[in-house]
Amino acid sequence: MDRQGTTPRCSGHLPSRRSHDLATKARITQSPTSTRRFARHWRWLLTASLVTVLTLSGYAGYTIRHANFHVVATGEAYRSGQMTPEQLAHAIDQYEIKSVLNLRGGHPATVWYQEELETTASHGATHFDRSLSSGRELTDEELDDLVALLQRAPKPILIHCQGGADRSGLAAALFELAIAGRRPDQADRELSIWYGHVPWIRPKVLAMDRSFRHYVNDHRLVRS
C-alpha cells in the first residue's frame, strides 16, 4: 500500500524517450512516400477528368457542326440527330437519301417538323414518323413494327432523333441486325459512347440497350 501523501505509480509502461523518437522518425520517413502516392492519385484523377471533358466537348462540337451524322451501312442507311433544313437538304443530295425516318414522333405545330417535311418533300424523299422515348423500353409490337419499317422503307434511309445518340442508336442497331445481317455483338456497337450513348451518365437510356437485347432474345438470334 502506498504511503499517505505519496503519488501512486502508474501500473502501465510509459514509452521511453528513445521509443518516442524512433516513432517520430518513422513517421517522417514514411511521409514523402505517402505524399507521392497522394500526388499520383490526384494526377490520375485530373487526367481522367480532363480526358472525359475533352471527349464530351469534342462530341458536343461535332454534334453541333454535323448533327451527329454517321454511316450505318454505306449506300443503305445513315443516322443523325435533328438537322437544320440546310443540313438535311445537303445530306439528301450528297447521299441520295430516299427516305427519312423521324423517331421523335409527328409534331405538326412545331417549326422543326414543318421544315423537315418541306425539305424532305422538296428533295424527293419519303418521310416516316415513329414516336420513341429514349427512357422507355419498346414493346414487342413496337420493335417488330420498327424493323418492318426499316425493311420496307426506300433506301438509302436516314434515321434521326433529337441528339442522334440513343433512339437513333437503337434503330441503327436493329437495321444492322435485321437488314444488314450483322451479328448482335457487331450491331449493338451502334449504341456506344462514340455516338453519344452514355448510360453511366444518363441511366434511363439503358432502355434502348434493353430493347435491343429483348429483340435479340425474342427472335432467338445468336449472340457472340
Phi, psi and omega in degrees: 000136179291143177290151180298133177093350178266155181275127180297142178280143178285134181285339180280170182258116179282137181294144179285165178297325180295318179297319179297317180295321179294319180295318179297317179297322180295319179295319179295321181294322183280339187301313180299322179296313179298321179297318179296319179297317179299317180296317179297319180300313182290326176297319179296316180296318180295320179295315179298319179295318180296316179298317179299313180298316181295321179297312180293323178294318178297318178297316180299318179296317179296318181300316181295317184284322188238010178057030177057042183279133179212156175275132173264307175216117186307126179078000183236314185208144179222162182223153180194176169268193179292125181261155169285163177304322180293316179296318180295316179299317179296316181296318180297316181289314185291320184256007178054044181297131179257340178210150179237125178252112179264119183266007179270353183086163180285133179223074186301336184273354184261150183293316184300322182288318178299315180295323180294316178298317181296316181293316180299313182295318183291342180253014171077022179254155177270143183246135177233147177238138167220141182257106178242151173243131182293345182257010181229132176293143178280148175282170177302317182296318180294319179296314180295321179295318181295317179295320179297320178294317178298328180286318187268343182296142177303142182250151358290153180244141174252121180257131179214153169233215180276307182263344180079017186251311192257297179296317177296325178297317178296312181298321178295320178296320178294323177296312180300321184287305190272332183254313182278348176077024177285156173289155180304320181290340174276316184295323185285000172291346175293341176257077183218169181298333182296340177253004180095009178274104187232078184295338178286345174262322178236083186304333183297333183287355172299345176301329179288320177295317180295323178297318179296313180298322179298317179296317180299311182292322182293329181261009176053043178278148184285126175262150179286000000 
